[in-house]
Amino acid sequence: MSTERNIELNTSEVLWKLTDLYASLDDQQIQDDLDFCHQEADLIQEIQGKLDELEPAVFARTIRRLERIQENLGRIATYAFLNFCTQVKNAEAGAFQQKIKEEASKLERKLVFFNLEWAKMDQALAEQFLAHEEVATYGHFLRNLRRYADHLLSEPEESLLVEFEPVGTESWLNLFEKVLGYLEFGENKRSEEEVLSDLYDSDREVRRKAAQELTKGLQSQLHILTHIFNTILAEKMISDRLRNYPSWIRTRNLSNELEDVTVDALVTASVDRYDLVQRYYHLKKDLLGLDDLQDYDRYAPLPSLPEQQISWQECQEMVLEGFRGFSPELADIAELFFSKNWIHAPLLDGKRGGAFAHPCVPDAHPYVLVNYTGNLRDVSTVAHELGHGVHQYLARKQGYYNSNTTLVLAETASVFAELLIFHRQLDILEDLAQRRAFICQKLESIFATVFRQISMNRFEELIHNTRRGHGELSTEALSDLWMESQKAMFGDSVHLGEQYRIWWSYIPHFLHTPGYVYSYAFGELLVLALYRIYQQEGAASFVPKYIELLSQGGNQSPYELLKPFNIDLNDPEFWQGGLAVIEEMLVGVEEKLLYATP
């Protein structure tokens, strides 16, 4: 089934070129790079306990050496991960990835002293180091490390935790990926991605069957998935307690360089506008001519929505035209991903579901993975991931430490790219019914990015706090909490059936990056605000500032990076402004004001 689809869409040969990193798993350069990392780490260990005695120039040289170690290790880890995620059933690929994780653990154990000594160094002495010309380049990175001072343990404790990391959360995450990678759904033994794609089919029976197949497949492994969830929840609970984090979300907010008040304002504003979701789905029920809207009807295309299958070449043209209409520079970078084989697109047995962009390391290039099935939604996904990829490509000039963008701003470029493609696609639709249907589809995408992610954030809040207060959670308990968070959003606009109760179990974000999902809502609402600024200022003024924002990577906090746009992230009215744009779109659909787009 997948092979036929790949041939139809011409994606069979759209495979990434991992030889840009290493020739093969047996490439001697991998071992040479590992040896370099260990030799350098051994030398750096000689200054353990003496960090505060170094001359500023020597301290700066130490930072550069640490960065080289991390970049070399990052290249190897990226290669191992990308090689594994397209063939999770391959034992050799899995063993290689595990080996690299264990090597990384050994290296981190040797170097853990640096973060501890730096974070706890006397403030006056630390400022002397930071004032040195050669250290100033790493100022933001180093100040961020010091923000964790109150949450670090002793050197022996930190070393022990690093030692156990490969057989802790990382091992459970590998199991999760393998369980879902091996799962086959329905009598045709389809992949997760193929079944989920059917939820967007115009035929209600196809959607209903897909929901049943997804549920049945998940149920067959639910005892394992429940155990994985509980184990990772418990490990985070223990880690947060040992590190004295006041809440389950605090470590994520710290890594995003956000104040708790900012995240609270975002979540509260979004939850307060769940009525937009309910208004829309009541309307959609009528537009579809249904007596009731079931959970498997949420993504049903409206009757007038163009349903043509889009080949990979057509997708490429749509995406690049959308980028080029905004900025030729960004389009030229995006084109590299197609021409230089930086994308993996076909549906394959054992390939990880979903989509992502991986930054790799600055002296290489990012990679993009999608599971392309040929619909308009997939075109948006390609644009989304290329937005990430272009952002990562531009930021690489900042170096390994400074190019790493916080998750909330990482979503900005991807969501902005989606919006560009949406307008490009909308412009070519002249039929009013088609335009209305297409705007509805975009609204649903925005709802998925804002409200669905916030509802999943509320689910995370429930499961983390319940696990901490009441112990291990049964499948039934997890499902009850899932339904509580989902019903709060949908109200009576969508009937959530019994099978929907366990659909928490296949979502990887809950496990890989706890607390991550609010970043999507942050990015969407921020982009709606940025796009309005773009419309008001015009390309000549806006585009250079926007490219500069992407090029800065993570060398400043989100608050500092957004200053050129006069955005105050702590102002509740800012978030309400983004939500007001969504309501304008909804009113446009309700009242057939088809020009009402953001």
Secondary structure, DSSP 4 states (H G I P E B T S, - for coil): -HHHHHHHHT-TT----GGGT-S-TT-HHHHHHHHHHHHHHHHHGGGTT-GGGS-HHHHHHHHHHHHHHHHHHHHHHHHHHHHHHT-TT-HHHHHHHHHHHHHHHHHHHHHHHHHHHHHTS-HHHHHHHHHSHHHHTTHHHHHHHHTTGGG---HHHHHHHHHHGGGTHHHHHHHHHHHHHH--BTTTTB-HHHHHHHTT-S-HHHHHHHHHHHHHHHHHTHHHHHHHHHHHHHHHHHHHHHTT-SSTTHHHHHHTT--HHHHHHHHHHHHTTHHHHHHHHHHHHHHHT-SS-BGGGTTPPPTTS------HHHHHHHHHHHHHHH-HHHHHHHHHHHHTT-EE-S--TT---S-EEE---TTS--EEE----SSHHHHHHHHHHHHHHHHHHHHGGGHHHHH---HHHHHHHHHHHHHHHHHHHHHT---HHHHHHHHHHHHHHHHHHTHHHHHHHHHHHHHHHHHHHH-SPPHHHHHHHHHHHHHHHHTTSSB--GGGGGTTTT-THHHHSTTTTHHHHHHHHHHHHHHHHHHHH-HHHHHHHHHHHHHTTTSS-HHHHTGGGT--TT-HHHHHHHHHHHHHHHHHHHTT-TT---
